Amino acid sequence: MKPIRIRTERLDLVPATLEVLESDRNDRQNLGRLLDAEIPGSWPPPLLDDETLVAFIQMLGEGGDPLFAAWYWVLDDPAAGGRVLIGTGGTATPPTLEETEDRVLIGYSVLDEFQEKGYATEAVRHLVPAIFSNPGIRRIEAAIYPDLATAIQVLEENGFARAGEGFEEGTVSYVLERTDAPV
């Protein structure tokens, strides 16, 4: 899946390239230049640790996961003071033993100070059609910890429904099924 740049009402969802991911890991000044955005001192957001970045770099660099795509979420609102990196989100092949060619896993994380302002809901609302523009994808899944009420609310506001236990211990699964014909 090749991510495209997506503009929302307040956000610029910038596709993660290998250079962007490596800069996130090793050179925040270059990351800011590549994204044309301020990188807050609180970066990275929860769940985007060094181990995750290394995995993303490997997936993108080696091309081992055809469903891997990631976006850096830049708040691009002049009223808010310019361009600021606030979060990230993306897709990957679900790590299950079942046939997964028609499914993709979505994940996202937003800096604490930008949570509960509707940014994740807005980003996911725009990511869903981009993901479903891949004609083979029929289902988007998320595995989330049940105590992350705000993250669950983002999914529910975007039409996801709870679907039992998640693939990772202690998580629950949320699913959004594609209901239209392939494009």
N, C-alpha and C positions, 0 to 999 in steps of 0.2 A: 504494500500500500504506500503510495507516494503522497505525503502530506502536501496540501496546498496552503498558501497563506489565506487566512480567514479574517475578515473585518466584522466586528460586531458593533453594537451601539457604542460601547465604551472601550472595547478591547481590540488589540491587534494580536492575533494568534499566529506566531511566527514559527514555521517548520524548523525542527531541530535538525541541523546538519551535523556531520562528524566534527567540523570545526567549532560549531556552537557547543556541542556536548563536551569536547575536550577543553574548551575555554572555560566552561562552567566548572570543570574539575580543577583546572590548573591556573587560570588567568582571568579573574573577574573583570579586570579593566578591559581586556579584549572582548569578553562576553558583552559588556556594556556597549562597546563600539559596534559589535556585530548586530546587536538588537536595537541600537540607537535608543538606549534606555538607561536610566539610573538603576544601579543594582543596590538595593537596600542592604544595610549592614546585617540585617536579620536573615539574609539569603543563606542557605536554601530553605524551602518550606519543609514541613514535616513529611517524612517518608521519601524524600529525595536525598538519600545519603550517598557517600562515596561508593559504596558497594553497588547501589542502584545505578549510579552514573557509569561505572565500569561495565555493568551488564548492558546498559543502553548503547555504549560505545561499541561493544562487541557485536551486539545485534545489528547495529547499523553498518559497522565496518565490514563484517563478514557476510551480511545479508542472510543470516541463518533463519530469520523469522520474517517471512513475507508479509505478515500483518503488523509488524512493528512500525509505528509512526508516533512522533511526539511533537508537541507544540509548546513554545514558551509564551506565556500569557503576559502581554505588556498592556498595562492600563494606559490608554492613549486619550486622555481627557484633559483638554486645556484648563477646564475649571478646577481640576484636581492638581494642577501644577506641572503638567508635561507628561513625558513617558517614563513609567516606572514598571520594572519587572515585579509581578505579584504572584505568579504561580506557573504551573506546568501541568500538562495532561497529555495522555496518549493512549495508544492501543498496542496490543500484542496478542499472539496466539494464546488461548487459554491453556494452562498447564494441567490438562486432564488426560485420562487414558482413552476417552471417547473420541469418535470422529469429530473433528473441529473445523473442517474446511469452510463451513458456512457461519462460523461464530467468531467473535472477536471480544477480547477483554478490554475494558476501559478503566483507566485510573487517572486520578488527578490530585493535586495538592496545592494549597494556597497559603501564603504567608499569614501568620496569625493576625496581624494588624489589618489585613484586607478581607478577613472572613466575615460572614454574615452581612455582606453588602450586596449580594446578588451576583457577584462576578462569576462564581463557579457555575451557577444556574445558567447564566447568559452564555458562558463558554460552552458548556455541555449542550445547550440548546442548538448552538451552531455547529458543534462537532458531529452530532448525530446524523444530520443529512450528508455531511461530508463522508462519514463512515459508510452510510448506506448507499452512497453513490457508487461504491464498489459492488457490481451486480451479484457477486458470489456471497456477500454477507447478508444473512437473514436474521441474525440475532446478535445483540450487544449484551455482554454480561459484565457485572461488577461484583467483586468480592470485598466486603466492607465489614469493619468491626462494628458490632451492634451499638456500642457506646458513642459512635460518631454521628450523633443525631443530625447535625447540620449537613454532613455529607450525604446521609440517607435522604434528607429533605431535598437536596439538589437532584438526586436520582428520581425521587417520586414526582417532583415538579416537572420533570422531563419525560414522564410517562413510564418509568421503570416500575416493575412490580416485584415484590419479594418472592423468591423462588426456592426457599429452603436454605440449607447450609452451604457455605462457600467452600471452595477448594482448599483454602488455607485454614488451619485449625483456629477456631474461635471466630471465624467470619461468617457472615450471612451472604447469600447470593441475591442479586437484583438483576432482572432481565428486561430487555426491551426487544420485542419481536417486530420484525419488518412486516407490515401488513399489505403493502402495495406490490404490484408486479415489478420484477427487475427492470431497471432503466437501461 
